[in-house]
Amino acid sequence: MPLSMSQASIPVFEIGLSALSAVLDKGEAYAAAKKFDPAVLLRTRLAPDMFDLTRQVQVATDQARRGAARLAGVEPTAFEDTETTIAQLKTRLAKTIENLKTLDPKAIDASADREIVFPLGGGKTGQMKGADYLNHFVLPNYYFHLTTAYDILRHCGVEIGKRDFIGAIAVKVL
C-alpha cells in the first residue's frame, strides 16, 4: 500500500513537534541547573542573520499547521507570534498538534494532484501540486526550522542527541 499524503505529513509533524517540546524541557532544565535565565536560550541564534530559538519554534509550527491545512483545503488557523517563555512555546507546540488532529486525513490524501497556492513572502505567491508542495516545500522548511531549533540548544550546551531530535517513534529491534 503506498504511503498517503496524510501519513507522510501529520505523524511527521506530530512526532517532530513533540520531540521539540521535550528538547525545550531539557533546555529549561539546563538553564535551571546552570542558574541562568532560560530567556537567554530563546534569544540565541546560530548566526546574526538567522532567527533566534523562539522564532525557529514559531516557524516550525507555522510550517506544520499551515502546510497541513492547505493540503486539507482549509484556511490555516492563525497564531500570534507573542511567545516569550519556554512554557508559552510548549503551549504553541501543543496547540499545533491539537490543530493537526482536527484536519480531515481524506482531504489531505486527495491533495496530491491538486494545485496548492501559498504565500512566499514579499508579496509573492507560489503554486505547486500538493505532493510537490509537501515534499519539496513544507517538509524541507519544517525540518530546517526544527533542526535549527535543536542546533541552537545543542550549541548552548544542552545535552541532547539524535534520539532527542528523532522523538518517540516505534522501532522494532531485531
C-alpha positions in Angstrom: 0.0 0.0 0.0 1.5 3.3 -1.0 2.1 6.0 1.6 -0.7 8.5 1.7 -0.3 12.3 1.9 -1.8 12.3 5.4 0.5 9.5 6.5 3.5 11.4 5.1 2.6 14.6 6.9 0.5 14.5 10.1 2.5 11.9 12.0 5.8 13.5 10.9 4.6 16.9 12.3 3.2 15.4 15.5 6.4 13.4 16.3 8.7 16.3 15.5 6.8 18.9 17.4 6.5 16.6 20.4 10.3 15.9 20.3 10.9 19.7 20.1 8.7 20.2 23.2 10.8 17.6 25.0 14.0 19.2 23.9 12.7 22.6 25.2 12.2 20.9 28.6 15.8 19.8 28.5 16.8 23.4 27.7 14.8 24.7 30.6 16.3 22.2 32.9 19.8 23.0 31.7 19.2 26.7 32.3 18.0 26.0 35.9 21.0 23.7 36.6 23.4 26.3 35.3 21.5 29.1 37.1 20.8 31.4 34.1 17.6 32.8 32.7 16.1 30.5 30.1 15.2 33.6 28.0 18.9 33.6 27.1 18.3 30.4 25.2 15.2 31.8 23.5 17.2 34.8 22.2 20.1 32.7 20.9 20.7 32.4 17.2 23.4 30.4 15.3 24.3 33.4 13.1 23.5 37.1 13.1 21.2 36.8 10.1 19.3 33.8 11.4 16.2 33.6 13.5 16.5 33.1 17.2 15.2 30.0 19.0 11.8 31.5 19.7 11.3 32.3 16.0 12.6 28.9 14.9 9.9 27.2 17.0 7.2 29.5 15.7 8.1 28.9 12.1 8.3 25.1 12.6 4.8 25.2 14.0 3.7 27.5 11.2 5.0 25.1 8.5 3.2 22.2 10.0 -0.1 23.9 10.7 -0.3 26.0 7.6 1.1 23.3 5.3 -1.3 20.6 6.5 -4.3 23.0 6.4 -3.6 24.0 2.8 -3.3 20.3 1.9 -6.6 19.7 3.6 -8.1 22.5 1.6 -9.0 24.7 4.7 -7.8 28.1 5.8 -4.9 27.7 8.2 -5.6 28.7 11.8 -3.7 31.9 12.7 -1.4 32.0 15.8 0.0 35.2 17.2 3.8 35.3 17.5 3.9 36.6 21.1 5.7 33.8 23.0 8.4 35.0 25.3 8.9 31.9 27.6 9.6 28.2 27.1 6.2 27.4 28.7 4.5 29.6 26.0 6.4 27.9 23.2 5.4 24.5 24.6 1.8 25.6 24.6 2.1 26.7 21.0 3.6 23.3 20.1 0.7 21.5 21.9 -1.9 23.8 20.2 -0.3 23.0 16.8 -0.6 19.2 17.5 -4.2 19.6 18.5 -4.9 21.7 15.4 -3.4 19.0 13.2 -5.7 16.4 14.7 -8.8 18.4 13.5 -7.8 18.1 9.8 -9.5 15.5 7.6 -6.9 12.9 6.5 -9.1 12.1 3.4 -8.9 15.7 2.3 -5.2 15.7 2.8 -4.9 12.4 0.8 -6.9 13.9 -2.0 -4.4 16.8 -2.4 -1.6 15.1 -4.2 -2.6 16.3 -7.6 -4.5 19.5 -6.5 -2.8 22.9 -7.1 -1.9 24.5 -3.8 -1.4 28.3 -3.7 0.6 29.7 -0.9 2.4 32.9 0.1 6.1 33.1 -0.4 6.7 36.4 1.4 7.5 39.7 -0.1 4.0 39.8 -1.7 4.8 36.8 -3.9 2.7 33.7 -4.2 3.7 30.1 -5.1 1.8 27.3 -6.7 2.6 23.6 -6.7 0.8 20.3 -6.9 0.0 19.0 -3.4 2.6 16.2 -3.4 5.3 18.6 -4.6 4.2 21.2 -2.1 4.5 18.7 0.8 7.8 17.0 -0.3 9.7 20.0 -1.8 8.4 23.0 0.3 6.6 22.2 3.5 8.8 19.2 4.8 12.2 20.8 3.9 11.2 24.1 5.6 9.7 22.3 8.6 12.8 20.2 9.1 15.1 23.2 8.6 13.5 25.1 11.4 13.1 22.1 13.6 16.8 21.2 13.2 17.9 24.8 13.7 15.9 25.0 17.0 17.6 21.7 18.1 21.0 23.0 17.0 20.7 26.3 18.9 20.0 24.4 22.1 22.9 21.9 21.4 25.2 24.9 20.6 24.3 26.4 24.0 25.4 23.2 25.8 22.1 21.4 26.3 22.9 17.7 26.5 20.7 16.4 23.7 21.4 13.9 20.9 20.0 12.4 17.8 17.4 10.3 19.7 16.0 13.6 21.3 15.6 15.0 17.8 14.0 11.9 16.3 11.5 11.7 19.1 9.1 8.8 20.1 9.0 6.6 17.0 8.0 2.9 17.0 11.1 0.8 16.2 11.2 -2.9 16.1 14.6 -4.0 17.5 15.8 -7.2 16.0 
